[in-house]
Amino acid sequence: MGLGAVVRNANGELMGAMAKPVIGCLSPKAFEALAMIVGCQMAIDAGFTRMIIESDCLEVINAVNQSEFDMSMEVELIE
């Protein structure tokens, strides 16, 4: 299994991409959260200070945007 991330600028131009193998058994939601974290770290390492994060996993997006306490396994990745 693996994950990937793409970084684009405000014009939609590709600024970077990565793929990373992941060893272990994670839920699909955990993989989405991990991909988001890795993508954000890649953007930070490239010098980006402002980001718009997109994902096709509404559960992860909602978890990132909420301020309530969450007991799910994936919350550890998001926090």
C-alpha positions as CSV (number, residue, x, y, z in Angstrom):
1,M,0.0,0.0,0.0
2,G,1.1,3.6,-0.4
3,L,-0.1,7.2,-0.5
4,G,0.5,10.2,-2.6
5,A,0.2,13.9,-2.6
6,V,0.2,16.7,-5.1
7,V,1.1,20.4,-4.5
8,R,-0.2,23.0,-6.9
9,N,0.1,26.8,-6.8
10,A,-2.8,29.3,-7.0
11,N,-2.9,28.9,-10.8
12,G,-3.3,25.1,-10.5
13,E,0.3,24.5,-11.8
14,L,2.0,21.5,-10.5
15,M,4.7,22.5,-7.9
16,G,5.5,19.0,-6.6
17,A,4.3,15.5,-6.1
18,M,5.3,12.5,-4.0
19,A,4.4,8.9,-3.5
20,K,5.4,7.0,-0.4
21,P,5.0,3.3,0.5
22,V,3.3,2.6,3.8
23,I,3.8,-0.6,5.7
24,G,1.0,-1.7,7.9
25,C,-2.7,-2.0,7.9
26,L,-4.6,1.3,8.2
27,S,-8.2,2.1,7.5
28,P,-9.0,4.0,4.4
29,K,-9.8,7.1,6.5
30,A,-6.4,6.8,8.3
31,F,-4.7,6.6,4.9
32,E,-6.5,9.8,3.8
33,A,-5.5,11.6,7.0
34,L,-1.9,10.4,6.6
35,A,-1.8,11.5,3.0
36,M,-3.0,15.0,4.1
37,I,-0.3,15.2,6.7
38,V,2.4,14.1,4.3
39,G,1.2,16.5,1.7
40,C,1.1,19.4,4.2
41,Q,4.6,18.6,5.3
42,M,5.8,18.5,1.7
43,A,4.3,21.9,1.1
44,I,5.9,23.3,4.2
45,D,9.3,21.9,3.3
46,A,8.9,23.5,-0.1
47,G,8.4,26.9,1.5
48,F,4.6,27.3,1.2
49,T,3.1,29.3,4.0
50,R,-0.5,29.3,2.9
51,M,-2.4,26.2,1.8
52,I,-5.8,25.1,0.6
53,I,-6.2,21.4,1.4
54,E,-8.4,19.2,-0.8
55,S,-9.5,15.6,-0.2
56,D,-12.2,13.3,-1.4
57,C,-12.7,12.0,2.1
58,L,-15.3,14.2,3.8
59,E,-14.9,12.5,7.1
60,V,-11.2,13.6,7.3
61,I,-12.0,17.1,6.2
62,N,-14.8,17.4,8.8
63,A,-12.4,16.0,11.5
64,V,-9.8,18.6,10.6
65,N,-12.4,21.4,10.7
66,Q,-14.1,20.4,14.0
67,S,-13.2,21.5,17.5
68,E,-15.0,18.7,19.3
69,F,-13.2,15.8,21.0
70,D,-13.0,12.7,18.8
71,M,-12.1,9.3,20.1
72,S,-11.6,7.6,16.7
73,M,-8.2,6.0,15.8
74,E,-7.6,8.5,13.0
75,V,-7.8,11.5,15.3
76,E,-4.3,10.8,16.4
77,L,-3.1,11.3,12.9
78,I,-5.1,14.5,12.4
79,E,-4.0,16.1,15.7
